[in-house]
Amino acid sequence: RTHCSKRPLAVAICSLHLTSKAMASQDWELVGTVPVVPRTPYPEALDRVESNAMRPCRVPIGDKQVLFCLEPKACLDREALSRAAAALTGNCRECMRRIPRFAKWVGCGGRHVAFCQDVSDPSLDDIRRLREGIPQSREVKHYDLVVVDAGFMAKYPVRVGPFDHVHFTCEELTPDDLAARLAELSGYLNGSFDTRFQRLVDDPSSLQVIQSEVPHLARPEHWRSVVDWAMSVASKAQGRTWAELAAHEKYQLMVFAVLTGRSNGSTHFDVQQAGNLVDFMEEAHSTSALRAMMDDRSNPETYQVSRVAALLRDKRVTSLCTVTLTWGADGQPHKSDLDLHTKVQGRELYYSNKRVGSCQLDFDANASSVERHPAENISLNQVGSFVFRVNNYNNRDGRDVPFEVTVRKPGFEEVHTGVWPKARKNGDFMTVCAVQVTSEDLEGKPVELSEAEQKKLAAKEAEWERAFGEPRSTVASSDDLQVTLVTRAAPFPQQADGKSAQAAFSQLLATKPTPAKPTLAERCGLETLSGLIGLASGKACSLQVDRRNFAPAYVTRLDTKTDVLNSRFAVNAYHRKNEPPQLPRSDEPSTARFDEAWGLPSRATVHGFVKIGRVWFMVLEGAKMPNSSAWPLGAGMYPTNLLPEVHHHRSKWSSFHCMVAPSLPEAGCALIGSALVGFTSFQFILNGREITVRCD
């Protein structure tokens, strides 16, 4: 066996052209007359560390195991590391390529997996010293996952050419099927779903409450799988919080999560659906309210159909009969160019032929540019039978792409779900559904109801009138809720009338206070949001924000005929531009940001803070309600507002959210600003200095 450590040292070679050419084709780096790095005085050191026993993290999945280690994204001193690696290996190019990566990797127990042998050498010690300088982090986003499988061994073989190189020995490898599934689902391991995993791990008792309510639901099978999966994921933390887990432990939990439960290709249905569980944990105030929310979310009439209805309102589609294709919701693949096709009297209706007869394609998506929430809609404005097909013209995601097709006619809604497989080619159409349109559908005639149904509907409307009356929504103000105000610093002195500039300056020097340096307690307090609020409200200061760092929101006060609400106040947060506001989401950061429509300068002044439920709301000075189609307004009428005894009115109540425009308050400071949720930290400008505070 020939080791790279036994090779002669590379030397400067100028005249031996044939030898140089032959050697350069192997593993030597020949650099002409430039001298190479001198060899370490302990050449036997490489023999001792050339072979490294891999001790990876392990995740049992059934009777198999996933083995992996983590590679910190932080960079080492490239130049210093190259010198040390060159000296250790005698300038072996292949070993010098491997050592910078091997040196950083951590495995079982968060310990390094390479160069841990009991051997000392100046170059080896330099490599160890450099890697120890990498900052320790518990954040998932600071690492890349390295799966130890057959592909790993092929990438780093023992021998390249005639020589052995720095390598790992592995007693066991990740099975090929698990490695392939993990590669498909890797999008869930990049830190984007951290908040979702955190909520599941940090509140297992709430998950137990949800689990106990599943048997009592109208559609228990809709929730049973995801709740059982979430309970098993949370149990892996063994009672510790997400913040207490080391990075490798978080990855072990996430790998277990994505390789168990329900998935199809690159989409994990339980991770996606867990966003609903997080909402329940945040918003439900009682078991009866929880049950009502879960029934509401599992009912396609009030979930997907309501989302499509809001989309069509935004796009100003007025047809009574529509078929809508949507994809990319809740973090699913969204870059692909899916197309909706049908035939009208034998002629194809699609993106290249947008109008056939009275039917038309109202809007297309992802043809030339990618939308975050793509959708396409066809309006059926004539009698006939229509077969709808879906094609993936350009699979930019390179993954399986889930989609929904929602059919709406007067008195009828239906949702069809499907998944375009990664391997399916453009032009291999998927037939989704057939839609029959009658003349009655086009006239918008009311659906015929039986006498019993008519009586039931009349009684429900009478109950609505008695309990709700005509619901009203008003932007809440400081007269409605107690605002913790920011204590303002004294303004800069202005020149007095009749006094010279020199006299005013002399007075300023005589009266200028010595700035008080923050105490240690104050500086530590500034690390958290509550600490910042306490300091800003108790000590004169200037507090501002860059509006581009915050998502717009406002608070509304709701008024009904009788007391049917849990709370009269609702926070309306924009999760995405061009969509109506919704309840603040803690599971996914908002992509919407303030613009000129909100009347704020680029650096906005913080007026104060108010806590609504569990959410801190920041009030911005001078903010106004937008008058722009990019910011559709919502009244704040969400199903979670309702008391359990009136939750059967939730569909009508929710529809009022986009039908009732909030009025402006008559007095006080309007509560317009940002809901401080969805991010792990926020940036403020305190007394002219930028600071970052974490949520607590």
Protein Blocks (a to p, Z undefined) as FASTA:
>chain_A
ZZfklpccddddfklmmlmmmmmmmmbccehjaccddddfblmlmmmmmpccddddddde
hjbccddddddfbdcdfklmmmmmmmmnoopaklmmmmmmmmmpccehhiafehkaccdd
fklmmmmmmmmmpccdfbfklpccddddfklmmmmcfbgcjbdcdddddfbdcdfklmmm
mmmmmmmmnopmmmmmmmmmmmmmlmmmmmmmmmmpmblmlmmmmmmmmmmmmmmnnopa
fklpcfklmmmmmmmmmmgcjdehjbcfklmmmmmmmmmmmmmgbfklmmmmmmmmmpmk
lmmmmmmmmmmmmnopabfbdcdddehiehiafkbccdddddeehiacdfklmbghjbcc
fbdchklpccfbdcdddddfbecddddddddfbafkopacddddddddehiacddddddd
fklcghiacdfbdcdddfklmnopacdddfklmmmmmmmmmmmmmmnmpaddddddfklp
ccdddddddddddddehiafklmmmmmmmmmccdddddfklmmmmmpmklmmmmmmmpgc
dddddfklpccddddddddfbdcbfbfcdcdddfbghiacddddfkbccfbdcdfknopa
fbdcdfbdcdehjaccdddehiacdddfklccdehiafklpcfklmmmmmmmmmmmmmpc
cdddfedjdddddddehiabdcddeehiacddddZZ
